[in-house]
């Protein structure tokens, strides 16, 4: 779900902040507002949700963090230009 976790000293207290529009269904589930089963608006982005309510609706199941892909190795540098073989400037007369 789209939540921003707010860390507090006590794990059982506090709140989370919604980062998306969430709606309730007729059977009491909390779903994104784009879900066809959505019936009543529950919250909009930026609204704090009590931690107890977040637990009741199953919002605190944090998804497994996806591993970041390893950066691609930098391409090999092009070979340096050969030295300039042009004649040097002639000395002033």
N, C-alpha and C positions, 0 to 999 in steps of 0.2 A: 504494500500500500504506500501511498505517498505521505510520508511523515518525516518531520525533523525531530530528532530525539533531543530532549533537554535533559542534561545531566544534573542531578541534584545530589546532595550528600546522602540522602536516604533513598534506597532503590524502590521502596514501596510508596513513596510520596512523589509529588510532582505532576508533570503533564508532558504531553507531546504536542507538537504544532503541525497541523495539517498543511500539506503543500499542494493539495488538489481538492476539487469539489467532491465530496463524498455524500452518498444518499443511502437511505434505508429502504429495504425491500418490504413487501407485505409480510414475509415470514421472519423479519427482524435481522436480516443480514445487512452488513455495511458493504456497499459496492461503489465503484466509480460512477460518476453521473452519466457516463456514456453507456452504461449497462442497460439492457432492455428491461430488466426487472426493477430498476430504480423507480421509487415512487415518491419519497419525501426527502427534501434536502436536509442533510444532517450538519454539514459544515462547509465552509469555503476556505480557500488558502489563507493562512495566517491566524486562524482561530485556534486557541489552545484547547486541547481535549484532556480531561482528567485521566490520569494514569489508570484508575479503576475502570473507567469506561473503555479505554483503549484495550485493556486486557479482556474485558467482557466481549468486545467485538472481534478479538483476535488480531488486533493491529500490531501487537508487539512482537510478532514472529518476524524477526529481522531476517531478510533473505541472505543466503550465503554470498559473501562478497565474491564477485567474479575476478579471477586473477587478471592483472593487467598484462597485455601482450608484451613480449620482450621487444625492445626497440630493434629496428633493423640495423645491421652493421653499416657503418658509414661507407660509402663507395670509395674504392681505392682512388687515391689522388692521381691526377693526370701527371704524366711524366713532366719534369721541368723542361722548359724551353732550352734548346741548345744555345751555347754562347753565340753572341752576335759576331759574325766573322767579317763584318763590314770594316772598311779601312777606318782608322781613327782620324781625327781632324789633323790637318796639316798644321805645322807650327807657323805662326805669323812671321812674316818676313820683316 
